[in-house]
Amino acid sequence: MLDREEPQGTNPAYPSTGKRKGATTWRCVECHGWDYKGKDGLYGEGERYTGVKGIQAATRMPSEAISKLMRSGPHNYTSEMIRDEELDWLAAFIREGQHDTDLVIHPATDTAKGDAERGAAIFQTVCATCHGFDDRLLDWGEPGDLGSVGTEARQLPAEVLHKIRNAHPGAAMVNLRAFPLQDAVDVLTYAQTLPAE
């Protein structure tokens, strides 16, 4: 999360085919998806569809080219919005930080392809500090509708995997970015066994 004021209004580059409005349209995920595949992935239809392609091909681009793309149209992020150093971090993520969700989450069933027992050990020693050992310490859902790691891991596994690896924007959350991808997949696999109600 950058230490800037939230953008006002809808991003002028947000496609007219999209259904979102306001500050959320400035987030990369709104066009490129939690699986980084854009129109060829989870956002290929439905409420989040924009018709924008994903960012996998950018893994073959030099960092300087990614930064230049972010400064020019259609993105047009100025140095006031994203400082040069922050843009370098973003370029590094785009080049080296993506994962292929199809390899770690079964596309037909949305089940993670990990070791729940190993994931439990990581969750209980790292994540439980904030989420609780039973995943009930934090509830961001509406009254009567539990919002927790367990519920979201089942419903939105690609999003949860991204956040396990990179943390949740604006929250004091640890991430597993420095650890192998399999550790995060194991945590996601365990999270899918946590209570949903």
Secondary structure, DSSP 8 states (H G I E B T S, - for coil): --SS----S--TTS-TT----GGGGGSTHHHH-TTS-BTTTTTSSSTT----B-SGGGGGS-HHHHHHHHHSTTT---TTTS-HHHHHHHHHHHHHT---HHHHB-TTT--B-S-HHHHHHHIIIIIHHHH-TTS-S---S-TTS--SHHHHHHH-HHHHHHHHHH--TTS-----TTS-HHHHHHHHHHHTTS---
